[in-house]
Amino acid sequence: MPTRADRVGASPLGRANPLATLAVAIAWLLALATTTDLRPPLLVATVAIAAALTLGRVPPADLARGLAPLWLAALSVGFFNAVLSPANADPTATVVLALGPLHITEPALEAGLALGLRVAAIVAIGVGWGRVTDPTHLTDALVQQGRLPERFAYGALAALQAIPWIAEDLVALREARRMRGLRASWHPRVLVGMLVLAIRRADRLAVAMDARGFAAPGRTRYREVRWSALDTVVILGGIAVLAGIVALR
């Protein structure tokens, strides 16, 4: 059964240079921060989701699981921004929604909707980019082309990939306490046990990185990251979306 890394590596966006897709994502985020219109966030969110599904070959269910809770938070941000907006105090504004003693006027609704859509678009960019980017490929690009220190970059990558191990350690420690007839909740001894295991893993990781010659002069690399025509196409596509944002504004 193909893994997530296999799927990402086989997709067009997965084969692209991660620095190219990262530059496009950052440019879109900066563009969203400079607009309060309703249409640019809709455009960006639509393009980000479509690109993740088609060019990134992200399963719709996987993308939906990542978007659903964050989009719910975006909806909440927009709603409370509309409810608490100073525009509701304008007696000449049209009331579009009344909730008991609270009421939402048309300007407040537009402001809340604009903020909610911007947050939703930012979420779509982040979740989509995360689903089409291989962490190892990104780390290689940051080290080789971004000149990031190897010890820091690969150490951070190893720490991120160790997060599932921490969850497994927590389950194992809780099960061990249950078998002894003890409380399996967030007991201080459980936290101490997790800390001890994390330190041991970090020590083994440091020894392994030194043994493999990380940050040593003249070190060779298994996979060289290069700039290709596909990366140029990705940048041009990002520029086209930015032009669409400017046109919609």
Contacts in CASP RR format, 6 or more apart in sequence:
PFRMAT RR
TARGET T0000
AUTHOR 0000-0000-0000
METHOD contacts of the structure
MODEL  1
MPTRADRVGASPLGRANPLATLAVAIAWLLALATTTDLRPPLLVATVAIA
AALTLGRVPPADLARGLAPLWLAALSVGFFNAVLSPANADPTATVVLALG
PLHITEPALEAGLALGLRVAAIVAIGVGWGRVTDPTHLTDALVQQGRLPE
RFAYGALAALQAIPWIAEDLVALREARRMRGLRASWHPRVLVGMLVLAIR
RADRLAVAMDARGFAAPGRTRYREVRWSALDTVVILGGIAVLAGIVALR
2 10 0 8 1.000
5 134 0 8 1.000
5 136 0 8 1.000
7 57 0 8 1.000
8 14 0 8 1.000
8 56 0 8 1.000
8 131 0 8 1.000
8 132 0 8 1.000
8 133 0 8 1.000
8 134 0 8 1.000
9 15 0 8 1.000
9 134 0 8 1.000
9 137 0 8 1.000
10 57 0 8 1.000
11 55 0 8 1.000
11 56 0 8 1.000
11 57 0 8 1.000
11 132 0 8 1.000
12 55 0 8 1.000
12 56 0 8 1.000
12 230 0 8 1.000
13 21 0 8 1.000
13 51 0 8 1.000
13 52 0 8 1.000
13 55 0 8 1.000
13 56 0 8 1.000
13 132 0 8 1.000
13 234 0 8 1.000
14 21 0 8 1.000
14 56 0 8 1.000
14 132 0 8 1.000
14 133 0 8 1.000
14 134 0 8 1.000
14 137 0 8 1.000
15 230 0 8 1.000
16 228 0 8 1.000
16 230 0 8 1.000
16 231 0 8 1.000
16 234 0 8 1.000
17 141 0 8 1.000
17 145 0 8 1.000
17 225 0 8 1.000
17 226 0 8 1.000
17 227 0 8 1.000
17 228 0 8 1.000
17 230 0 8 1.000
17 231 0 8 1.000
17 234 0 8 1.000
18 133 0 8 1.000
18 134 0 8 1.000
18 137 0 8 1.000
18 138 0 8 1.000
18 141 0 8 1.000
18 142 0 8 1.000
19 141 0 8 1.000
19 142 0 8 1.000
19 145 0 8 1.000
19 146 0 8 1.000
20 227 0 8 1.000
20 231 0 8 1.000
20 234 0 8 1.000
20 235 0 8 1.000
21 129 0 8 1.000
21 132 0 8 1.000
21 133 0 8 1.000
21 234 0 8 1.000
22 129 0 8 1.000
22 133 0 8 1.000
22 138 0 8 1.000
23 235 0 8 1.000
24 234 0 8 1.000
24 235 0 8 1.000
24 237 0 8 1.000
24 238 0 8 1.000
24 241 0 8 1.000
25 125 0 8 1.000
25 126 0 8 1.000
25 129 0 8 1.000
27 238 0 8 1.000
27 242 0 8 1.000
28 44 0 8 1.000
28 48 0 8 1.000
28 121 0 8 1.000
28 125 0 8 1.000
28 238 0 8 1.000
28 241 0 8 1.000
28 242 0 8 1.000
29 122 0 8 1.000
29 125 0 8 1.000
31 40 0 8 1.000
31 44 0 8 1.000
31 242 0 8 1.000
31 245 0 8 1.000
32 40 0 8 1.000
32 41 0 8 1.000
32 44 0 8 1.000
32 118 0 8 1.000
32 121 0 8 1.000
32 122 0 8 1.000
32 245 0 8 1.000
33 118 0 8 1.000
35 41 0 8 1.000
35 118 0 8 1.000
35 245 0 8 1.000
35 249 0 8 1.000
36 111 0 8 1.000
36 114 0 8 1.000
36 118 0 8 1.000
37 114 0 8 1.000
37 248 0 8 1.000
37 249 0 8 1.000
38 110 0 8 1.000
38 113 0 8 1.000
38 114 0 8 1.000
38 117 0 8 1.000
39 248 0 8 1.000
40 121 0 8 1.000
40 244 0 8 1.000
40 245 0 8 1.000
40 248 0 8 1.000
40 249 0 8 1.000
41 114 0 8 1.000
41 116 0 8 1.000
41 117 0 8 1.000
41 118 0 8 1.000
41 120 0 8 1.000
41 121 0 8 1.000
42 117 0 8 1.000
42 121 0 8 1.000
43 241 0 8 1.000
43 244 0 8 1.000
43 245 0 8 1.000
43 248 0 8 1.000
44 121 0 8 1.000
44 124 0 8 1.000
44 125 0 8 1.000
44 241 0 8 1.000
44 245 0 8 1.000
45 117 0 8 1.000
45 120 0 8 1.000
45 121 0 8 1.000
45 124 0 8 1.000
45 125 0 8 1.000
47 241 0 8 1.000
48 121 0 8 1.000
48 124 0 8 1.000
48 125 0 8 1.000
48 126 0 8 1.000
48 128 0 8 1.000
48 129 0 8 1.000
49 63 0 8 1.000
49 67 0 8 1.000
49 124 0 8 1.000
49 128 0 8 1.000
51 128 0 8 1.000
51 132 0 8 1.000
52 58 0 8 1.000
52 63 0 8 1.000
52 127 0 8 1.000
52 128 0 8 1.000
52 131 0 8 1.000
52 132 0 8 1.000
53 60 0 8 1.000
53 63 0 8 1.000
55 132 0 8 1.000
56 131 0 8 1.000
56 132 0 8 1.000
58 128 0 8 1.000
58 131 0 8 1.000
58 132 0 8 1.000
62 131 0 8 1.000
63 127 0 8 1.000
63 128 0 8 1.000
63 131 0 8 1.000
66 127 0 8 1.000
67 123 0 8 1.000
67 124 0 8 1.000
67 127 0 8 1.000
70 123 0 8 1.000
70 127 0 8 1.000
71 120 0 8 1.000
71 123 0 8 1.000
73 119 0 8 1.000
74 116 0 8 1.000
74 117 0 8 1.000
74 119 0 8 1.000
74 120 0 8 1.000
74 123 0 8 1.000
75 116 0 8 1.000
75 120 0 8 1.000
77 115 0 8 1.000
77 116 0 8 1.000
77 119 0 8 1.000
78 112 0 8 1.000
78 113 0 8 1.000
78 115 0 8 1.000
78 116 0 8 1.000
78 119 0 8 1.000
79 112 0 8 1.000
81 111 0 8 1.000
81 112 0 8 1.000
81 115 0 8 1.000
81 116 0 8 1.000
82 104 0 8 1.000
82 108 0 8 1.000
82 109 0 8 1.000
82 111 0 8 1.000
82 112 0 8 1.000
82 113 0 8 1.000
83 99 0 8 1.000
83 102 0 8 1.000
83 104 0 8 1.000
83 108 0 8 1.000
85 104 0 8 1.000
85 105 0 8 1.000
85 107 0 8 1.000
85 108 0 8 1.000
85 111 0 8 1.000
85 112 0 8 1.000
87 93 0 8 1.000
87 105 0 8 1.000
87 107 0 8 1.000
87 108 0 8 1.000
87 111 0 8 1.000
88 102 0 8 1.000
88 103 0 8 1.000
88 104 0 8 1.000
88 105 0 8 1.000
88 108 0 8 1.000
90 105 0 8 1.000
90 107 0 8 1.000
93 105 0 8 1.000
93 106 0 8 1.000
93 107 0 8 1.000
93 108 0 8 1.000
94 105 0 8 1.000
94 106 0 8 1.000
95 103 0 8 1.000
95 104 0 8 1.000
95 105 0 8 1.000
95 106 0 8 1.000
96 104 0 8 1.000
96 105 0 8 1.000
96 106 0 8 1.000
96 109 0 8 1.000
97 103 0 8 1.000
97 104 0 8 1.000
97 109 0 8 1.000
98 104 0 8 1.000
135 157 0 8 1.000
135 160 0 8 1.000
135 161 0 8 1.000
136 157 0 8 1.000
137 225 0 8 1.000
139 153 0 8 1.000
139 154 0 8 1.000
139 156 0 8 1.000
139 157 0 8 1.000
140 221 0 8 1.000
140 223 0 8 1.000
140 225 0 8 1.000
141 225 0 8 1.000
142 148 0 8 1.000
142 153 0 8 1.000
143 149 0 8 1.000
143 150 0 8 1.000
143 153 0 8 1.000
143 154 0 8 1.000
144 221 0 8 1.000
144 224 0 8 1.000
144 225 0 8 1.000
145 225 0 8 1.000
145 227 0 8 1.000
149 215 0 8 1.000
150 214 0 8 1.000
150 215 0 8 1.000
150 219 0 8 1.000
151 209 0 8 1.000
151 214 0 8 1.000
151 215 0 8 1.000
154 209 0 8 1.000
154 214 0 8 1.000
155 205 0 8 1.000
155 209 0 8 1.000
158 205 0 8 1.000
162 201 0 8 1.000
162 205 0 8 1.000
165 201 0 8 1.000
166 194 0 8 1.000
166 198 0 8 1.000
169 193 0 8 1.000
169 194 0 8 1.000
169 197 0 8 1.000
169 198 0 8 1.000
170 190 0 8 1.000
170 194 0 8 1.000
173 190 0 8 1.000
173 193 0 8 1.000
173 194 0 8 1.000
174 184 0 8 1.000
174 190 0 8 1.000
175 184 0 8 1.000
177 183 0 8 1.000
177 184 0 8 1.000
177 187 0 8 1.000
177 189 0 8 1.000
177 190 0 8 1.000
178 184 0 8 1.000
184 190 0 8 1.000
213 219 0 8 1.000
END
